[in-house]
Amino acid sequence: GHYIVGKISDKLIDLHWLAVSIMPAEDYLGITVHECDEDVVPYKNASYYIDLMAYYYGGRVAEEKFRHDFTSGAYGDLDYVTRLASTFVTKFGMGNDSIENRAYLIGEEYSMFTEYSTNIINDEINRVTKKAYTRAKEIIDQNMDLLEAIVEVLMANKIVSEIELDKIWKSVVAKRNN
């Protein structure tokens, strides 16, 4: 799921994909390995961050599609999405008009949140994360053929290398064009 969302998104940087695995490691059910020399997105806007959160939701969405259930394997991704959404709303001021696009100060020295402002912030974080999850689902739904091809290789080998990912991608694109 991560690979597909990251590969399809035109907002994220073009990553160099090394491997996708469904072999459990530490607290993860699998891992997507990529590298990037530098972040080449000079001006990160709201749509960039929505797609970045969608990228992290990609594994959860793929898990839902194939397992029809959730596991605890995506907890690190979910934690990151929640923290990023909080930053998006409270520090970057990228929330909706109901929070007047002002950046809220977070920290013990700025304990100026009222129950009202906390609810507004939490509602906006919820809205943003739902938007990102919906974006991930849209990308995965539109690319189920790619997901199924990757899953087939993963089920047989538990890992898909960079070379295999490239072959799968080209094969699926070729089938779509015929």
N, C-alpha and C positions, 0 to 999 in steps of 0.2 A: 503494500500500500504506500509506504513512504516513497519508494522508488517511482511509482507511477505518478503520484501527485507532484513530486519534485521534477520529474522529467516533463510532464505536461504543462506545468505552470509557466507562463511567460513572464511572471513577475519576479521569480526567484533566479538566482544566478545559475549558470549552467555548471552543474557539479560533475566531477569525474567519478563515476560510479565504479566501485571496486568489487563489491559482492553483496549479495542478499542471502541471509541465512535464517533457517527456522530451528537452529540448534540452540537450546536454552543455555544462557550464560549469565552468571550472577543472578540478578532479579529479572532478567529479560527472557522472553520466549524465543527471541530471535534478534537479529541485528541487521541493519542496513549500513554498509560501510562506503563512505565517499570521502573525497578530499577536494580541497579548494585552496589554491595558493593565497587568494585574498578575496575579500568581499568587494565585488565590483559594482554593487548597487549604490550609487552616490547619494541619492535622495530617497530615503525609505518613506513611502507614503502609506496610507491606511490599507490600500489594496495589497501592498507588499506584505504587511504584517498579517493580514487575513490569510494570504496564501502560505505564509510561513507557519502559522498555526494549523492550517489545513494539512500541510506537510507532516506535522507531528501527529495529527489525527489519522493519517493514512493507514497506519498499522491497525489501529482500532477498527476502522471502517472495513478493511480487508478481513479482519478477524470476524467481524459481524457477518460478512457476506458468506464466509465459508464454515464457520462454526455455529452460526445462529445463536451465539452466546458470547459473553465477555469473560476474559480471564484477568488476573492481576498483572499480566505481562506488560501492559501499556501504562502502568502507573507513573513511570518516569516521564513519558511523553505527556500524560495528562497534567502532571505537576508543572512541567515546563510551559504548557499552553496556558494554564491558569495564571502563572506568574507573568508570562508575557502579556496576557490580556489585561492584567492589573496594571502593568507598566504602560501599556497602550492607552488605557483610560486615565490613570492618575498622574502619570509623569509626562506623557507625550501630548495629552490633551486632545486625543483623537476620538473622544466619545461623541455621543449625539448632543443635540441642542439642549436637552434637559439638564445637562451638567455644565452648560454654558461654556464648553470647551476650555475650561480652566484646569490647570494641572493642580491636583491636590498634593499637599506635602505629606509625606509618609515618614514616620519615625517617632520615637518616643518624645523627642523635643517638639514635635508638631502634633500633639494629640488633640487636634481641634475638630475631629469628626463628631458630628452629632448623629443620632440614630437616623435622622432624615437623610443626611448626606451619605452615610454608610449604605443605606438602602438604595439610594440612587446609583452609587458606584457599583454595588453588587449587581443590581439589575443590568447595568450597562456591561459589566464583565460577562454576565450571563448571555446577553444579547450578542456580544462579539464572539464568544466561544461557540454559540449556536450557529452563527453565520459561517465561521471557519469550518465547523463540522459539516454543515450543509455543503460548503464548497468542496470539501474532501469527498463527500458522498457523490456529488455531481461528477467529479472527475473520475472516480472509480466506476460509477455506473456507466459512464460513456466509454470506458476502457475495460469492460469486463473480459473481452477477448484477450487482452494483454495480461490481465490479472490471472485468468485461467491458464494461460500458457506458462506463466512464471510459476504458479502453484503446482502445475504438473511436474515441472523439473524439480521444484523444491521437495515435493513429496517423494520423489525417487532418489534425490541426491542430498537433501537437507541443506544444500548450499548452491547458489548460482553465481558463477564468476563473472567478472567484467566482460569477458569474451562471450560467454553464454547470454548475458543480458543484452548485449549488442545484437547477437544473432536472433534472439527472440523478438526484440524490438523491430528489426528489419523484416522479419518474417511476418509479423502481425501487420505492419504497415503495408507490405506487399499484398497481403490477402485483402486488406481494406480497399486497395486501389484497383483490384480486379473485379 
